[in-house]
């Protein structure tokens, strides 16, 4: 390990350590992180761009990356932006609501029942 004494004002403190400003860099692209937002993963710092391109999930609805500043909603290994978590039929938001899933698609309770629920053969009311 190479040791450098830090006498100048060009240093930073991150991850409970002291760094020369040029040595605190993204684990993926090696860009300097001094003064920048970063994400720590497996004890390695990543710039936001690299972290999102390597680790972020992709939204099932819009196929865009779900960035670190976005809420990532998930169900059965699928992920959605909060604004994209919608009923496949009527497009109502499913955030904080009960929903059903059929053939890899999600539905609000009403659309799920109307399309897939078992019905009484006598009165046709759903079970």
Secondary structure, 3 states (H helix, E strand, C coil): CCCCCCCCCCEEEECCEEEEHHHCECCCCCCECCCCCEEEECCEEEEHHHHHHHHCCECCCCCCECCCCCCEEEECCEEEEHHHCECCCCCCECCCCCEEEECCEEEEHHHHHHHHCCECCCCCCEC
